[in-house]
């Protein structure tokens, strides 16, 4: 029996090692991309350009973190791009109408994001509407409201002080970058050090078994959509503050990049598997590719082709690993 057990362990170890390497293959892809761009253009590895990558990644990081929680439960949130636009429009509207209440307007903007997230949570957890349909409906509604706030146009006459939040620097880095770092730490600790994180993984892995074990599946799903909306609201306020601009189309397509970052980072679209570390790697890979390809003057449509290929490869890795685990 000992011999058989040893033999089995000897067979399984290489298999697990292989699966681990496959799941972290995107880290290798990122390293190769960094090496390629560094040798292709000396400007890529400059401190200023690396800082630009972090600044560009910051607003995506918050919605990617929210998307990570949602996808871990087996759901998806398509509304975050529209939440960004709506939150930015509301915050900018307050700033224009009463410059003395800029901070109040920003807080309301974040609150709007939370409100939409709560609606998503109710639709998914209470009314049992499929996450794709539920968040698609709020995507459309939030987008319409963003246009309504500005009367179909961007908010004009935003005071310069509105940009103080995102353009203030601490230790040579702007505030949004520090918010991004804090977000990764907080969500990482939440997932791996608190019971709530364990419930998220359990719900995504097997909702029926989780319910039998006493996990409040509906409450957990409600909570992750609320958090996703809150983070999207923060992202919208930070992004509009950085550019001192607010337009109804501000967050268009951001939800796709957020989902791409999570999937490329190794999270399973079936739920129950994924990490904050993986999301960080996926996010940095996308932003590194965007930045490097821009420096090389590669047209945007080819950049989309490359990102699409990466998403397809990541999903293929997920399907492969899932099948291996079920054997």
C-alpha positions as CSV (number, residue, x, y, z in Angstrom):
1,X,0.0,0.0,0.0
2,X,2.9,2.4,0.8
3,X,4.5,1.6,-2.5
4,X,1.2,2.3,-4.3
5,X,0.7,5.5,-2.4
6,X,4.3,6.6,-3.2
7,X,3.8,5.8,-6.8
8,X,0.6,7.8,-6.9
9,X,2.3,10.8,-5.3
10,X,5.0,10.4,-7.8
11,X,2.5,10.6,-10.7
12,X,0.5,13.4,-9.3
13,X,3.3,15.8,-8.4
14,X,4.4,16.4,-12.0
15,X,0.8,16.8,-13.0
16,X,0.1,19.5,-10.3
17,X,3.4,21.2,-11.2
18,X,2.3,21.3,-14.8
19,X,-1.1,22.7,-13.9
20,X,0.6,25.3,-11.7
21,X,2.8,26.4,-14.6
22,X,-0.1,26.5,-17.0
23,X,-2.2,28.7,-14.7
24,X,0.7,31.1,-14.2
25,X,1.7,31.2,-17.8
26,X,0.5,34.8,-18.2
27,X,3.2,35.9,-15.8
28,X,5.7,34.5,-18.2
29,X,3.9,36.2,-21.1
30,X,4.1,39.5,-19.2
31,X,7.9,39.1,-18.6
32,X,8.4,38.4,-22.2
33,X,6.4,41.4,-23.2
34,X,8.4,43.6,-20.9
35,X,11.7,42.3,-22.3
36,X,10.5,42.7,-25.8
37,X,9.4,46.3,-25.4
38,X,12.5,47.2,-23.4
39,X,14.8,46.1,-26.2
40,X,12.5,47.6,-28.9
41,X,12.4,51.1,-27.4
42,X,14.6,52.4,-24.7
43,X,11.9,54.9,-23.6
44,X,9.7,52.0,-22.4
45,X,11.8,51.1,-19.3
46,X,12.2,54.7,-18.2
47,X,10.9,55.6,-14.7
48,X,8.5,58.1,-16.3
49,X,7.0,55.6,-18.6
50,X,6.7,52.9,-15.9
51,X,4.9,55.5,-13.8
52,X,2.6,56.2,-16.7
53,X,1.6,52.5,-16.8
54,X,0.7,52.6,-13.1
55,X,-1.3,55.8,-13.5
56,X,-3.2,54.3,-16.5
57,X,-3.8,51.1,-14.6
58,X,-5.2,52.7,-11.4
59,X,-8.9,53.3,-12.5
60,X,-9.0,49.9,-14.2
61,X,-7.6,48.3,-11.0
62,X,-10.6,49.2,-8.9
63,X,-13.2,47.8,-11.3
64,X,-11.0,44.8,-11.9
65,X,-11.0,44.1,-8.2
66,X,-14.7,44.4,-8.0
67,X,-15.0,42.1,-11.0
68,X,-12.7,39.6,-9.3
69,X,-15.1,39.2,-6.4
70,X,-18.1,38.9,-8.7
71,X,-16.5,36.3,-11.0
72,X,-15.3,34.3,-8.0
73,X,-19.0,33.8,-7.1
74,X,-19.7,32.6,-10.7
75,X,-21.3,35.9,-11.8
76,X,-20.3,38.8,-14.0
77,X,-20.8,42.6,-13.8
78,X,-21.3,44.4,-17.1
79,X,-22.5,47.6,-15.6
80,X,-19.2,49.0,-14.2
81,X,-18.3,51.0,-17.3
82,X,-21.7,52.9,-17.1
83,X,-21.3,53.3,-13.4
84,X,-18.0,55.1,-14.0
85,X,-19.7,57.5,-16.4
86,X,-22.7,58.1,-14.1
87,X,-20.5,58.6,-11.0
88,X,-18.2,61.0,-12.8
89,X,-21.1,63.0,-14.3
90,X,-22.8,63.3,-10.9
91,X,-19.6,64.4,-9.1
92,X,-18.8,66.9,-11.8
93,X,-22.3,68.3,-11.8
94,X,-22.0,69.1,-8.1
95,X,-18.6,70.7,-8.7
96,X,-19.9,73.0,-11.4
97,X,-23.1,74.0,-9.6
98,X,-21.3,74.7,-6.2
99,X,-17.5,74.7,-6.3
100,X,-17.4,74.9,-2.5
101,X,-19.0,71.4,-2.3
102,X,-16.6,69.5,-4.6
103,X,-15.8,66.9,-2.0
104,X,-19.5,66.4,-1.2
105,X,-20.1,65.9,-4.9
106,X,-17.4,63.3,-5.1
107,X,-18.8,61.5,-2.2
108,X,-22.2,61.5,-3.8
109,X,-20.6,60.2,-7.0
110,X,-19.2,57.2,-5.1
111,X,-22.5,56.7,-3.4
112,X,-24.2,56.6,-6.8
113,X,-21.9,53.7,-7.8
114,X,-22.8,51.9,-4.6
115,X,-26.5,52.4,-5.3
116,X,-26.3,50.8,-8.7
117,X,-24.3,48.0,-7.2
118,X,-27.0,47.5,-4.6
119,X,-29.6,47.3,-7.4
120,X,-27.5,44.7,-9.2
121,X,-27.3,42.7,-5.9
122,X,-31.0,42.8,-5.5
123,X,-31.7,41.7,-9.0
124,X,-29.2,38.8,-8.8
125,X,-29.7,37.6,-5.2
126,X,-33.4,38.4,-4.5
127,X,-35.1,38.2,-7.9
128,X,-32.7,35.5,-9.2
129,X,-32.1,37.2,-12.5
130,X,-29.1,35.9,-14.4
131,X,-26.1,38.2,-13.7
132,X,-25.5,38.8,-17.4
133,X,-29.1,40.0,-17.9
134,X,-29.3,41.9,-14.6
135,X,-26.1,43.9,-15.1
136,X,-26.8,44.4,-18.8
137,X,-30.1,46.1,-17.8
138,X,-28.3,48.4,-15.2
139,X,-25.6,49.1,-17.8
140,X,-28.2,50.5,-20.1
141,X,-30.1,52.4,-17.4
142,X,-26.9,53.9,-15.9
143,X,-25.7,54.9,-19.3
144,X,-29.0,56.7,-20.0
145,X,-28.8,58.4,-16.6
146,X,-25.3,59.6,-17.3
147,X,-26.5,61.3,-20.5
148,X,-29.5,62.7,-18.6
149,X,-27.3,64.4,-16.0
150,X,-25.5,66.3,-18.6
151,X,-28.4,66.8,-20.9
152,X,-26.8,64.6,-23.5
153,X,-23.4,66.4,-23.4
154,X,-20.3,66.4,-21.2
155,X,-20.2,68.6,-18.1
156,X,-18.6,71.9,-18.9
157,X,-16.9,74.5,-16.7
158,X,-15.5,72.1,-14.1
159,X,-13.3,74.1,-11.7
160,X,-9.6,73.3,-11.6
161,X,-9.8,72.3,-8.0
162,X,-11.7,69.3,-9.1
163,X,-8.4,67.8,-10.2
164,X,-6.8,68.1,-6.8
165,X,-7.8,64.6,-5.7
166,X,-6.3,62.6,-8.5
167,X,-3.3,64.9,-9.4
168,X,-2.0,65.4,-5.9
169,X,1.3,63.4,-5.4
170,X,2.7,61.6,-2.4
171,X,6.2,60.1,-2.5
172,X,6.3,61.0,-6.2
173,X,3.1,59.0,-7.1
174,X,-0.4,60.4,-7.6
175,X,-3.2,59.5,-5.2
176,X,-5.0,57.1,-7.6
177,X,-1.9,54.8,-7.7
178,X,-1.9,54.7,-3.9
179,X,-5.6,53.9,-3.9
180,X,-4.9,51.1,-6.4
181,X,-2.2,49.6,-4.1
182,X,-4.5,49.9,-1.1
183,X,-7.3,48.3,-3.0
184,X,-5.2,45.2,-3.8
185,X,-4.1,44.9,-0.2
186,X,-7.6,45.3,1.2
187,X,-9.3,42.9,-1.2
188,X,-6.4,40.4,-0.9
189,X,-6.7,40.4,2.9
190,X,-10.5,40.2,2.7
191,X,-10.4,37.1,0.5
192,X,-7.7,35.2,2.4
193,X,-8.0,36.3,6.0
194,X,-11.7,36.7,6.6
195,X,-14.6,34.3,6.6
196,X,-16.4,36.5,4.0
197,X,-13.6,35.6,1.5
198,X,-14.0,31.9,2.2
199,X,-17.8,32.3,1.6
200,X,-17.1,33.9,-1.8
201,X,-14.9,31.0,-2.9
202,X,-17.5,28.5,-1.6
203,X,-20.4,30.1,-3.4
204,X,-18.5,30.2,-6.6
205,X,-17.2,26.6,-6.2
206,X,-20.6,25.0,-5.3
207,X,-23.6,27.1,-4.4
208,X,-25.8,24.2,-3.4
209,X,-23.2,22.6,-1.1
210,X,-22.5,26.1,0.4
211,X,-26.1,26.6,1.2
212,X,-26.3,23.2,2.9
213,X,-23.2,24.1,4.9
214,X,-25.0,27.2,6.2
215,X,-23.5,29.9,3.9
216,X,-26.0,32.7,3.0
217,X,-25.5,32.4,-0.8
218,X,-27.9,35.3,-1.6
219,X,-26.3,37.6,0.9
220,X,-22.8,36.8,-0.4
221,X,-23.8,37.5,-4.0
222,X,-25.6,40.7,-2.9
223,X,-22.5,41.9,-1.1
224,X,-20.0,41.3,-4.0
225,X,-22.2,43.3,-6.4
226,X,-22.5,46.1,-3.9
227,X,-18.7,46.2,-3.5
228,X,-18.2,46.1,-7.3
229,X,-20.5,49.1,-7.7
230,X,-18.8,51.0,-4.9
231,X,-15.3,50.4,-6.5
232,X,-16.7,51.5,-9.9
233,X,-18.0,54.7,-8.4
234,X,-14.6,55.4,-6.8
235,X,-13.0,54.7,-10.2
236,X,-15.3,57.1,-12.0
237,X,-14.6,59.9,-9.5
238,X,-10.8,59.3,-9.6
239,X,-10.7,59.1,-13.4
240,X,-12.8,62.3,-14.0
241,X,-10.6,64.1,-11.4
242,X,-7.5,63.0,-13.2
243,X,-8.6,64.4,-16.5
244,X,-10.8,67.2,-15.0
245,X,-13.5,66.2,-17.4
246,X,-16.8,64.2,-17.3
247,X,-18.5,62.8,-20.3
248,X,-21.4,60.2,-20.6
249,X,-19.1,58.0,-22.5
250,X,-16.2,58.1,-20.0
251,X,-16.2,54.5,-19.0
252,X,-17.2,52.9,-22.3
253,X,-15.6,49.5,-22.8
254,X,-13.9,49.6,-19.4
255,X,-16.0,46.6,-18.2
256,X,-14.5,44.5,-21.0
257,X,-10.9,45.4,-20.0
258,X,-11.7,44.6,-16.3
259,X,-13.1,41.2,-17.2
260,X,-10.1,40.6,-19.4
261,X,-7.7,41.4,-16.6
262,X,-9.4,39.0,-14.3
263,X,-9.6,36.2,-16.8
264,X,-6.1,36.7,-18.1
265,X,-5.0,36.6,-14.4
266,X,-6.2,33.0,-14.1
267,X,-9.7,33.4,-12.6
268,X,-12.3,30.9,-13.7
269,X,-15.5,32.1,-15.4
270,X,-17.2,29.2,-13.7
271,X,-16.4,30.7,-10.3
272,X,-14.6,29.5,-7.2
273,X,-11.1,30.0,-8.5
274,X,-8.9,33.2,-8.8
275,X,-6.7,35.5,-6.9
276,X,-6.0,39.2,-6.4
277,X,-2.4,38.5,-7.4
278,X,-3.6,37.0,-10.7
279,X,-5.9,40.0,-11.3
280,X,-2.9,42.3,-10.7
281,X,-0.8,40.4,-13.2
282,X,-3.6,40.4,-15.8
283,X,-4.1,44.2,-15.3
284,X,-0.4,45.0,-15.6
285,X,-0.1,42.8,-18.7
286,X,-2.9,44.6,-20.5
287,X,-1.6,48.1,-19.5
288,X,2.0,47.1,-20.4
289,X,0.8,45.9,-23.8
290,X,-1.2,49.0,-24.4
291,X,1.7,51.2,-23.5
292,X,4.3,49.3,-25.3
293,X,2.3,49.0,-28.5
294,X,1.5,52.7,-28.4
295,X,5.2,53.5,-28.1
296,X,5.8,51.3,-31.2
297,X,2.9,53.1,-33.0
298,X,0.9,50.0,-33.5
299,X,-2.7,50.9,-34.6
300,X,-5.4,50.5,-31.9
301,X,-7.3,47.9,-33.9
302,X,-4.2,45.5,-33.8
303,X,-4.0,46.1,-30.1
304,X,-7.6,44.9,-29.8
305,X,-6.7,41.8,-31.8
306,X,-3.8,41.0,-29.5
307,X,-5.9,41.5,-26.4
308,X,-8.6,39.3,-27.9
309,X,-6.1,36.5,-28.5
310,X,-4.8,36.8,-24.9
311,X,-8.4,36.5,-23.6
312,X,-9.0,33.4,-25.8
313,X,-5.8,31.9,-24.6
314,X,-6.7,32.6,-20.9
315,X,-10.1,31.0,-21.3
316,X,-8.5,28.0,-23.0
317,X,-6.1,27.6,-20.1
318,X,-9.1,27.8,-17.7
319,X,-11.0,25.1,-19.6
320,X,-8.0,22.9,-19.7
321,X,-7.3,23.2,-16.0
322,X,-10.9,22.6,-15.1
323,X,-11.1,19.4,-17.1
324,X,-7.9,18.2,-15.5
325,X,-9.3,18.8,-12.0
326,X,-12.5,16.9,-12.9
327,X,-10.7,13.8,-13.9
